């Protein structure tokens, strides 16, 4: 006799399955995948600046391209956010990021803007700088920046207990250099959404862009 699985149990199995999965997206199909991503939203500190009317995302070129016209009165951002949540303890999230077009770009993990950590890449004086930020109910905050080589892969790697985060860069996505470390209890890492975002405040005329590619949770 076939046994029916209660809906709550089925949902629990699906959730645990999603949390156990790895994820990679090189955006080579050129089409937004709603089964994996949500857009026009954010979990990062840029949540209140999500403006898809100002910052567009296009992947027709085989990578994510964030674009924003200048002469803006307020800052604008946009992002891809995973529909599923992941247990990030003992894992690394990474992407090949470039802010050479003058627009900020980042990867982030968490549940909301008060429970998140992000690695943000921006151009400063013609050189790429990497900023790590973490928020835990406004109790933990770290802003630290490093000058890095251009067009590097950027990663956030999490210890198995979720108490240490390593901000890393790599020229090839294989060999990593630790740029900074954050220690502190971050319980949201056991069930986090992951975000790839771009944008910023650009009051001067011009078209500003940034790119993201080769995204992984591994």
N, C-alpha and C positions, 0 to 999 in steps of 0.2 A: 504494500500500500504506500502510495506517495505521501510524504509528510510535507505540510506547508511550513515554510520558514516565516516566522513573524516579521513584520515590516521593520520593527526596531532592530532586530538582529541582522536583517539584511543590510540596513543602513550602516550598522556598526562594521560589518564585514567590508562594505564598500569603502568606508572611511579609512579603516586600517590598511586596506589594499592601496589606496592612494598615498597614504603616508609612507608606505614602504617602497614606493616606486622611485626610480630615477627618471630624469627628464632631460631631453636635449632637443634643441630647435635651432637649425641653421638658417631658417627662413627662406630656403632656396625655392620653395614652391610658389613664393610670391603672393600668397593668399592668406589673409587672416583666418586663424583656426579657432572658432568659438568653442570647440570642445575642450581646448586647452586653456585659452586666454579670455579674459575680459578686458575691455579697454574703456577709455573715458572715465577712469576711476583711479584710485591710488590707495596704498596703505602707508606711504611714507609721509615725511613731514610736509611734503608738497601737496597734501590732500586738498587744502583749501584753495589752491591755485589751479586745479584741474580745469583747463579751458580748451576743449577740443576745437572750439572756433578759432583759437589763436595758435595752438600747437597741433600740427597734423602728424600722423604716423603713416608711413608708406613702406611696404616691404616688397614692392614689385621689382626692385633691383637685386633681390636676394639677400638683403639685410634690412634691419629696421633703420629708417631715416626719420628723425624728428626735425621738423621745420617750423620756424616762427619768423614772421615779418617783424622788423623793428618798429620804432616809434610807438611803443606800447606805454600806456599809462600805468598798467599793473603787470606783474609777472604772470606768465602762463606756463603750465606744464601739462603733460599727458603721459600715459603709461600703458603697458601691458601688465596685467596681474593674473597669476595663476588662479584658475577656478578651484583646483584642489589644494589641500593643505598637505604639508610634508613634515616629517620628523627630520630636522636638519642636524641633529646631534651626531657628531662624527662624520659630517659631510662637508662638501664644498659647493658653493654656487659661484659660477663664473660666467663671464662674457667678454668678448673682444669689444672694447669701447673706444670711441674717438670723439673728442670735443674740438677737433681741429677747425670745424666750421663755425666755432664761436658760441655754441649752445651747450649747456651742461647736460650730462648724461650720467646715469647711475644704475646700480643694482641694489635691491633692498629686500629684507625679509622681516616678517612679523605679522601682527594681527591688526594693528591700527597705528596711528601716528604717535601714540603714547607707549606703544610696545613694539619697537622696531629698531633695526640697525641698517645703515646704508653706507655704501662706498660711492662717493660722488666724484666724478671727474670733470674738471673745468679748465679753461684756458686762462692763464694769468701772465700778462706781459709776453705773450707768444710762446709760453711753455706750459705743458700739461701738469696740473697739480691734482693730487688725489686727497680727498677729505673723507674721514670716517666719522660718522655720527651715530650715537645710540641714545635711545630714550626708553626709560622704564618707569612709567607713571610719573614722569618728570623728576624721578629720584636719581637717575644715572644719566649723565650727559658728558660726552667726550667729543671735542672738536680738535682734530689734529691733522695736519696736512704734510704731504711729501711731494717734492718734485720728482717726476718719474719719466722714463723714456716714452716717446709718443707711440700711439697705436698699440699699446700693450693689452694683454688680457688682464682683467681685474677680477679678483676673487675675494669672497668672504669664506673662511674655513672655520668650522665650529668643532670644539673639542667634544669628546664622547659624552661628557657630563653636562655640556651646554654652558659651562662657566667661563670659557675662554674663547675669544674670537680673534682670528688672525686675518689681517688685511694683507693680501698678497698681490703681486704682479708677476707676469711672465711674458717673455717674447714669443712663446710658441704654444702656450696653453698646457705645457707638460712640466717644464722646470720652473718652479715657483720661488720667489724671493719674498720673505715676510717684511712688510713695510711698517707695520704697527700692530700692537696687541691690546685688546680690551679684556679686562677681567671683571666678572660680576655675574650674579645669578640672573639668567635670562630665561625664565620658564617657558616663554612663548615659543622657543625654538623647537619644542616637541610637537607643535602643530602650527606651522607657519605658512602663510601665503608668501610667494616670491614675486618681486616686481622688477621690471626693466622700464626706466622712465627717462624723459628728457624735457628740457625747457629752461626757463629762467626769465629774468627781467632785462629786457633789451630796449632801452629808451631811444637808441639811435637808429637811423635809417639803415636798411639793408636786410638781406635774407640770412638768417642764422640757422645752422644745422648741426646735428650730431648723429652718430651712428652706433648701432649695437649689432653684434653678430655672434654666432657660435655659442649660444647660451647652453649651459649645462647645470644640472643638479647631479652630483656624483658622490 
